[in-house]
Amino acid sequence: MSALRISVLVPVLGGLLMLSGIAVAQSALPPAPYANTQLADPAMEAKAAALMETVRCLTCQGQSIADSNASMASDMRSEIRERILRGEDPEHIRAWLIERYGDWISYKPTAAPILWPLWAAPLLLLGAGAYLATGRLKKRRKGQS
């Protein structure tokens, strides 16, 4: 074979191998038991659904696990439902998820001391803007008198 044929054939074969790997990469595991099955008790399901709306999908990162079709989100939905079924408090489950995956997983912001500057920044900026505006208005009034 000529060098030109080999230089064309190798990337093509490599691409086909990568595509074939993607095709068989689907999980053969069955979905988690409560991934897409609601709890029998409507009150417990309401607690689980409310919590799932505030937990970010680790795969999608822009959706809650309630809205995501990712297998990781399915597993997390099932875990939440199982824990609710065992009688755990939703806030305890949220704390466990935050401990396991970090603060980022929760759409419900925390009031940790490290975040205080973030919460205070808008107030400080509004105060600084008001101070500058009143200073400019005073200068303008003095100039008109």
C-alpha positions as CSV (number, residue, x, y, z in Angstrom):
1,M,0.0,0.0,0.0
2,S,1.1,3.4,-0.7
3,A,1.8,6.0,2.1
4,L,-1.2,8.1,0.9
5,R,-3.6,5.2,1.2
6,I,-2.3,4.4,4.7
7,S,-2.5,8.0,5.8
8,V,-6.2,8.1,4.7
9,L,-7.1,4.6,5.9
10,V,-5.8,5.0,9.5
11,P,-7.9,8.0,10.5
12,V,-11.0,6.5,8.8
13,L,-10.6,3.2,10.7
14,G,-9.9,5.0,13.9
15,G,-13.1,7.0,13.5
16,L,-15.1,3.9,12.8
17,L,-13.7,2.2,15.9
18,M,-14.6,5.2,18.1
19,L,-18.2,5.3,16.7
20,S,-18.6,1.6,17.3
21,G,-17.5,2.1,20.9
22,I,-20.2,4.8,21.4
23,A,-22.8,2.5,20.0
24,V,-22.1,-0.3,22.5
25,A,-21.5,2.0,25.4
26,Q,-25.1,2.0,26.6
27,S,-25.6,0.6,30.0
28,A,-27.0,-2.9,30.2
29,L,-28.2,-2.4,33.7
30,P,-31.9,-2.1,34.4
31,P,-33.1,1.3,35.6
32,A,-33.2,1.9,39.4
33,P,-36.4,0.7,41.0
34,Y,-38.0,4.1,41.7
35,A,-36.3,6.0,38.9
36,N,-39.5,6.5,36.9
37,T,-42.1,5.0,39.4
38,Q,-43.9,7.3,41.7
39,L,-44.4,6.3,45.4
40,A,-47.8,5.0,46.3
41,D,-48.4,7.6,49.1
42,P,-49.1,11.0,47.4
43,A,-47.8,12.9,50.4
44,M,-44.4,11.1,50.2
45,E,-44.3,11.5,46.4
46,A,-45.0,15.2,46.8
47,K,-42.0,15.5,49.2
48,A,-39.8,13.6,46.8
49,A,-40.9,15.6,43.8
50,A,-40.3,18.9,45.6
51,L,-36.8,17.8,46.6
52,M,-36.0,16.5,43.1
53,E,-36.9,19.9,41.6
54,T,-34.2,21.5,43.7
55,V,-31.4,19.0,43.0
56,R,-29.2,19.7,40.0
57,C,-28.4,16.8,37.5
58,L,-24.7,16.0,37.6
59,T,-24.7,14.9,34.0
60,C,-26.8,17.6,32.4
61,Q,-25.8,20.4,34.8
62,G,-28.5,22.7,33.6
63,Q,-31.5,20.7,34.6
64,S,-32.9,19.3,37.8
65,I,-33.0,15.6,38.3
66,A,-36.8,15.7,37.9
67,D,-36.4,17.0,34.4
68,S,-33.4,15.0,33.3
69,N,-33.4,11.7,31.4
70,A,-29.7,10.9,32.3
71,S,-29.1,7.6,34.0
72,M,-27.4,9.4,36.9
73,A,-30.5,11.5,37.4
74,S,-32.6,8.3,37.3
75,D,-30.4,6.8,40.0
76,M,-30.6,9.9,42.2
77,R,-34.4,10.0,41.8
78,S,-34.7,6.4,42.9
79,E,-32.3,7.1,45.9
80,I,-34.4,10.1,47.0
81,R,-37.7,8.1,46.7
82,E,-36.2,5.2,48.6
83,R,-35.0,7.5,51.4
84,I,-38.3,9.3,51.6
85,L,-40.0,5.9,51.8
86,R,-37.8,5.0,54.7
87,G,-39.0,8.1,56.5
88,E,-36.0,10.4,56.1
89,D,-36.6,14.2,56.1
90,P,-36.0,15.9,52.7
91,E,-33.6,18.4,54.2
92,H,-31.6,15.5,55.7
93,I,-31.4,14.0,52.2
94,R,-30.4,17.4,50.7
95,A,-27.6,17.6,53.3
96,W,-26.4,14.1,52.4
97,L,-26.4,15.0,48.7
98,I,-24.4,18.2,49.4
99,E,-22.0,16.4,51.6
100,R,-21.5,13.8,48.9
101,Y,-21.4,16.0,45.8
102,G,-20.8,19.5,47.1
103,D,-22.8,22.7,47.4
104,W,-23.2,23.0,43.6
105,I,-25.7,20.1,43.4
106,S,-28.4,22.1,45.2
107,Y,-30.4,24.8,43.5
108,K,-31.4,26.0,47.0
109,P,-28.6,28.3,48.1
110,T,-27.0,27.9,51.5
111,A,-26.1,30.7,54.0
112,A,-22.6,29.4,54.7
113,P,-20.2,32.1,56.1
114,I,-18.0,31.8,53.0
115,L,-20.9,33.0,50.9
116,W,-21.7,36.1,53.0
117,P,-19.6,38.4,50.7
118,L,-21.6,37.2,47.7
119,W,-24.9,38.0,49.5
120,A,-23.6,41.3,50.7
121,A,-22.1,42.5,47.4
122,P,-25.4,43.7,45.8
123,L,-26.3,45.7,48.9
124,L,-22.8,47.3,49.0
125,L,-22.9,48.1,45.3
126,L,-26.4,49.7,45.7
127,G,-25.1,51.7,48.7
128,A,-22.1,52.9,46.7
129,G,-24.3,53.8,43.8
130,A,-26.6,55.8,46.0
131,Y,-23.6,57.6,47.6
132,L,-22.2,58.5,44.2
133,A,-25.5,59.7,42.9
134,T,-26.2,62.0,45.9
135,G,-22.7,63.4,45.6
136,R,-23.3,64.2,41.9
137,L,-26.6,65.7,42.6
138,K,-25.2,68.0,45.3
139,K,-22.4,69.1,42.9
140,R,-25.0,69.9,40.2
141,R,-27.1,71.9,42.6
142,K,-24.1,73.9,43.8
143,G,-23.2,74.6,40.2
144,Q,-26.7,75.9,39.4
145,S,-26.9,78.3,42.4
